[in-house]
């Protein structure tokens, strides 16, 4: 995993996020702390690479195994979308059908929030 210079205060995992996206990712972390059903937030795509640019969106995988209804998932991600100032692509990790996408998230993604109980 690439380590980037820190551009804002917050979670230690921000060092793995491209500098221009760190503040936005911290906003996501701050918002989801109050949502009990979310176990993990994984950032993937250009935000964790050198390919991140001015027009890049923020790719977020939300691990919420207790959420099975799409409307409920849309309800819990609404505060995330409102909190950030960049375009977001938020997917339900537990509903991913594509092995290719799942592999990319699991191998290249950065867990920025982990609330799983051991």
C-alpha positions as CSV (number, residue, x, y, z in Angstrom):
1,X,0.0,0.0,0.0
2,X,1.3,3.4,-0.9
3,X,1.7,6.0,1.9
4,X,0.9,9.6,1.0
5,X,1.7,12.8,2.8
6,X,-1.0,13.7,5.4
7,X,-3.0,16.8,4.5
8,X,-5.5,16.8,7.4
9,X,-6.0,15.6,10.9
10,X,-7.9,12.5,11.5
11,X,-7.7,8.7,11.3
12,X,-4.3,7.2,10.9
13,X,-5.5,5.3,7.8
14,X,-5.7,8.6,5.9
15,X,-2.0,8.2,5.1
16,X,-3.1,5.6,2.5
17,X,-5.5,8.0,0.8
18,X,-4.4,10.4,-1.9
19,X,-3.9,13.8,-0.2
20,X,-6.7,15.7,-2.1
21,X,-9.3,13.1,-0.8
22,X,-8.1,12.8,2.8
23,X,-10.4,15.5,4.1
24,X,-13.4,14.0,2.3
25,X,-12.6,10.5,3.7
26,X,-12.4,11.9,7.2
27,X,-15.9,13.4,6.8
28,X,-17.1,9.9,5.8
29,X,-15.5,8.4,8.9
30,X,-17.0,11.1,11.2
31,X,-20.5,10.5,9.8
32,X,-20.6,6.8,9.9
33,X,-19.5,6.5,13.5
34,X,-23.1,7.2,14.5
35,X,-24.5,4.4,12.2
36,X,-24.4,1.1,14.2
37,X,-25.1,-1.2,11.3
38,X,-22.0,-0.3,9.4
39,X,-19.1,-2.6,10.2
40,X,-16.5,-1.3,7.7
41,X,-15.8,1.4,5.2
42,X,-13.4,0.6,2.5
43,X,-12.0,3.2,0.1
44,X,-10.9,1.9,-3.3
45,X,-10.3,3.1,-6.8
46,X,-8.3,6.2,-7.8
47,X,-8.4,7.7,-4.2
48,X,-5.8,5.1,-3.1
49,X,-3.5,5.5,-6.1
50,X,-1.4,8.1,-7.9
51,X,-4.1,8.3,-10.6
52,X,-6.4,10.5,-8.4
53,X,-7.1,13.8,-10.1
54,X,-9.3,16.9,-9.8
55,X,-12.2,15.1,-11.4
56,X,-11.9,11.8,-9.6
57,X,-14.8,10.5,-7.6
58,X,-14.6,8.8,-4.2
59,X,-15.3,5.0,-4.4
60,X,-16.7,3.7,-1.1
61,X,-17.6,0.2,-0.2
62,X,-19.9,0.0,2.8
63,X,-19.8,-3.3,4.8
64,X,-23.2,-3.6,6.4
65,X,-24.1,-7.3,6.6
66,X,-27.3,-6.7,8.5
67,X,-28.7,-4.5,5.7
68,X,-30.5,-6.6,3.0
69,X,-33.0,-4.1,1.7
70,X,-31.8,-1.7,-1.0
71,X,-34.1,1.1,0.3
72,X,-32.6,0.7,3.8
73,X,-29.1,0.8,2.3
74,X,-29.9,4.0,0.4
75,X,-31.2,5.5,3.7
76,X,-28.1,4.8,5.6
77,X,-25.7,6.1,3.0
78,X,-27.7,9.4,2.5
79,X,-25.8,11.2,5.3
80,X,-22.5,10.1,3.7
81,X,-23.5,11.6,0.4
82,X,-24.6,14.9,2.1
83,X,-21.3,15.2,4.1
84,X,-18.8,15.1,1.3
85,X,-18.0,17.7,-1.3
86,X,-16.9,15.3,-4.1
87,X,-18.8,12.9,-6.3
88,X,-19.2,9.6,-4.6
89,X,-19.8,6.0,-5.8
90,X,-21.1,4.1,-2.8
91,X,-21.7,0.4,-3.0
92,X,-23.0,-2.2,-0.6
93,X,-20.0,-4.5,-0.1
94,X,-22.3,-7.4,1.0
95,X,-24.2,-7.3,-2.3
96,X,-21.3,-7.3,-4.7
97,X,-21.8,-9.9,-7.4
98,X,-18.7,-9.2,-9.4
99,X,-15.7,-11.3,-8.3
100,X,-13.4,-8.9,-10.1
101,X,-14.7,-5.9,-8.2
102,X,-14.7,-7.8,-4.9
103,X,-11.1,-8.8,-5.5
104,X,-10.1,-5.2,-6.3
105,X,-11.7,-4.0,-3.1
106,X,-10.2,-6.8,-1.0
107,X,-6.7,-6.5,-2.4
108,X,-6.3,-2.8,-3.2
109,X,-8.9,-1.1,-1.0
110,X,-8.1,0.7,2.3
111,X,-10.2,0.0,5.4
112,X,-10.6,3.4,6.9
113,X,-13.2,2.4,9.4
114,X,-13.5,-1.0,11.1
115,X,-16.2,-1.6,13.8
116,X,-16.2,-5.4,13.7
117,X,-16.3,-7.1,17.0
118,X,-13.6,-9.8,17.5
